[in-house]
Amino acid sequence: MKITKEEVIHVANLARLDMDEALIDKFAKQIGTILEYVDTLNRVDTEGVTPTSHAISLTNAFRKDDVKEDFGKDSALANAPEKEDGNFIVPKIIG
Amino acid sequence: MKLHELTIQQAHRLIKQKKISSQELTRAVLDRIDDVEKNVDAYITVADEMAMDQARLADKAISKGNFSTLTGIPLAIKDLICTKGLRTTCASRILENFVPPYDATVIEKLKKEGAVIVGKANMDEFAMGSSTENSGFKPTHNPWDLMRIPGGSSGGSAAAIAAGMCIGSLGSDTGGSIRQPASHCGVVGMKPTYGRVSRFGLVAFASSLDQIGPLTKDVTDCAILMNVISGHDPADSTSVPVDVPDYTSFLNDGLKGIVVGIPKEYSTTKGIDPDVSDAVRRAVDKIEDLGAECVELSLPHTEHVVAAYYVIAPSEASSNLARYDGVKYGYRDKNKGNLIEMYRSTRSKGFGQEVQRRIILGTYSLSAGYYDAYYGKASQIRTLIIEDFKKAFETCHVILSPVTPSTAFKIGEMIDDPLTMYLSDIFTISANLAGIPGMSVPCGFSSAGLPIGLQIMGKHFNEGTLIRVAYNFEQATDFHKKKPKF
């Protein structure tokens, strides 16, 4: 198998996803098939080829550091699942 | 002709002549949605009241003589483009109740013209898919055969256009998500050059590949919408400050002097439906008859585009989707103990399977020990694909090909076979990797009566040439005039 169940569990942990046994099995098989296909890229000689991350060459976009109107606190918080006194509420972080 | 069947240009003419009002037109489209939505399921949200309010405002502007081509025209917007005060879900449970506090730049531009937004169109969750079956809410049905997929990921936008449930629409295209559903639903779709249209307010899937573009009933409407949505935006640092031409001006030119390239690799691609290759061959002949010159050319790395894409796109997605953590917006699983457990449970319950599959694939490709072998290698192949196109465009103005190897498949047919589904993106993916514009225009029907699309690709920022070729072909054929019956 191209990707083991243990690797799927490891990667799921990195990506902050919970998975049951059945899904881990299914993903190991499906992603394994996809990775085997992706391995066909190794047939191409890419020695010395510069990698591309953007098809259009980008230049740094500078602008003046002007103060502009923002959303305001209320609308920035409007979609928060839990909030209190103008703050986002999260579960306890430090024991 | 019924009002909901009108094109943007036809509707605009009637509005200008005061034969119809925007309110009448918008009401007709909303009534049409009422009639057929149960069969098509093209929308996630229909914005009845908001749309009628916008139509009233448009009519007021029109009565003062203050209007443009899009004023009062009802549009469908793919549900991953942020609309202020109107729910934007990306077809994901994780954003089920998300109401954006701002408009995407393209929406701001449409509103400035007085366009009417009738609703938010269904799609594959986070634009990941080729069938709209991966919507977290419901699959959309192809108006030409309700048992079949409309294509994806902009399947709701394409189906709404084909079924007369809007006058024009916007979608987004990361690997073919405008062109492939346009092809399957028999409508016109354009993926502009990367950087032509602002991505500000477009929920990100793969940031180096995503572009917003129009899906319309004909080529003229495509030019009209391109005129409005194109241009540099200071809020999107990847949008490019290149002048925007009047795209409708390209509708006047013939095809004399145009050289079209036919990649030899595309005819040897395995699994092309003979109905599709026949229709595309006839389309190429037609374009030659109309005065263009045809040359054969080579895109040697064609067989590697799908593999490169399915490393690059999931890698970017896994990073972009890290923001959905149940803190600032969206769904949160409130039953979980500490912060990490809350993240994990929220994401696992909020994301559908295809999204999780791609997050795993992308995270794996980027993880320690695998980066060079996968993401690094794919990014080098991307360079070779770009060089293929550069070389090809030394000998031609546009490249013609099928949009997809086959016509629309049946709902459920491929859902558990992700690789086969991915392979059907072979003709569309290159344009995203190379950042070039690509267009789908109707070019025929299969023996089963399903639409087939012709893809036209061009050089960076040469959308006008695509529109010119597509318009000449459209005017010489009548595939775009056929409507699905149901």
Boltz contact constraints between the chains, C-beta under 6 A:
constraints:
  - contact:
      token1: [A, 11]
      token2: [B, 360]
      max_distance: 6.0
  - contact:
      token1: [A, 11]
      token2: [B, 363]
      max_distance: 6.0
  - contact:
      token1: [A, 11]
      token2: [B, 364]
      max_distance: 6.0
  - contact:
      token1: [A, 14]
      token2: [B, 363]
      max_distance: 6.0
  - contact:
      token1: [A, 15]
      token2: [B, 359]
      max_distance: 6.0
  - contact:
      token1: [A, 15]
      token2: [B, 363]
      max_distance: 6.0
  - contact:
      token1: [A, 16]
      token2: [B, 343]
      max_distance: 6.0
  - contact:
      token1: [A, 16]
      token2: [B, 344]
      max_distance: 6.0
  - contact:
      token1: [A, 16]
      token2: [B, 347]
      max_distance: 6.0
  - contact:
      token1: [A, 17]
      token2: [B, 347]
      max_distance: 6.0
  - contact:
      token1: [A, 17]
      token2: [B, 348]
      max_distance: 6.0
  - contact:
      token1: [A, 17]
      token2: [B, 356]
      max_distance: 6.0
  - contact:
      token1: [A, 18]
      token2: [B, 344]
      max_distance: 6.0
  - contact:
      token1: [A, 18]
      token2: [B, 345]
      max_distance: 6.0
  - contact:
      token1: [A, 18]
      token2: [B, 348]
      max_distance: 6.0
  - contact:
      token1: [A, 27]
      token2: [B, 360]
      max_distance: 6.0
  - contact:
      token1: [A, 30]
      token2: [B, 418]
      max_distance: 6.0
  - contact:
      token1: [A, 31]
      token2: [B, 361]
      max_distance: 6.0
  - contact:
      token1: [A, 33]
      token2: [B, 419]
      max_distance: 6.0
  - contact:
      token1: [A, 34]
      token2: [B, 419]
      max_distance: 6.0
  - contact:
      token1: [A, 37]
      token2: [B, 307]
      max_distance: 6.0
  - contact:
      token1: [A, 37]
      token2: [B, 419]
      max_distance: 6.0
  - contact:
      token1: [A, 38]
      token2: [B, 307]
      max_distance: 6.0
  - contact:
      token1: [A, 38]
      token2: [B, 311]
      max_distance: 6.0
  - contact:
      token1: [A, 40]
      token2: [B, 307]
      max_distance: 6.0
  - contact:
      token1: [A, 41]
      token2: [B, 304]
      max_distance: 6.0
  - contact:
      token1: [A, 41]
      token2: [B, 307]
      max_distance: 6.0
  - contact:
      token1: [A, 41]
      token2: [B, 377]
      max_distance: 6.0
  - contact:
      token1: [A, 41]
      token2: [B, 381]
      max_distance: 6.0
  - contact:
      token1: [A, 44]
      token2: [B, 381]
      max_distance: 6.0
  - contact:
      token1: [A, 46]
      token2: [B, 380]
      max_distance: 6.0
  - contact:
      token1: [A, 49]
      token2: [B, 380]
      max_distance: 6.0
  - contact:
      token1: [A, 49]
      token2: [B, 383]
      max_distance: 6.0
  - contact:
      token1: [A, 50]
      token2: [B, 383]
      max_distance: 6.0
  - contact:
      token1: [A, 51]
      token2: [B, 379]
      max_distance: 6.0
  - contact:
      token1: [A, 51]
      token2: [B, 380]
      max_distance: 6.0
  - contact:
      token1: [A, 52]
      token2: [B, 379]
      max_distance: 6.0
  - contact:
      token1: [A, 52]
      token2: [B, 382]
      max_distance: 6.0
  - contact:
      token1: [A, 52]
      token2: [B, 383]
      max_distance: 6.0
  - contact:
      token1: [A, 54]
      token2: [B, 208]
      max_distance: 6.0
  - contact:
      token1: [A, 55]
      token2: [B, 194]
      max_distance: 6.0
  - contact:
      token1: [A, 55]
      token2: [B, 434]
      max_distance: 6.0
  - contact:
      token1: [A, 55]
      token2: [B, 435]
      max_distance: 6.0
  - contact:
      token1: [A, 56]
      token2: [B, 194]
      max_distance: 6.0
  - contact:
      token1: [A, 56]
      token2: [B, 195]
      max_distance: 6.0
  - contact:
      token1: [A, 56]
      token2: [B, 435]
      max_distance: 6.0
  - contact:
      token1: [A, 61]
      token2: [B, 237]
      max_distance: 6.0
  - contact:
      token1: [A, 71]
      token2: [B, 101]
      max_distance: 6.0
  - contact:
      token1: [A, 75]
      token2: [B, 101]
      max_distance: 6.0
  - contact:
      token1: [A, 79]
      token2: [B, 98]
      max_distance: 6.0
  - contact:
      token1: [A, 79]
      token2: [B, 329]
      max_distance: 6.0
  - contact:
      token1: [A, 81]
      token2: [B, 332]
      max_distance: 6.0
  - contact:
      token1: [A, 88]
      token2: [B, 327]
      max_distance: 6.0
  - contact:
      token1: [A, 90]
      token2: [B, 327]
      max_distance: 6.0
  - contact:
      token1: [A, 90]
      token2: [B, 339]
      max_distance: 6.0
  - contact:
      token1: [A, 91]
      token2: [B, 338]
      max_distance: 6.0
  - contact:
      token1: [A, 91]
      token2: [B, 339]
      max_distance: 6.0
  - contact:
      token1: [A, 91]
      token2: [B, 342]
      max_distance: 6.0
  - contact:
      token1: [A, 93]
      token2: [B, 339]
      max_distance: 6.0
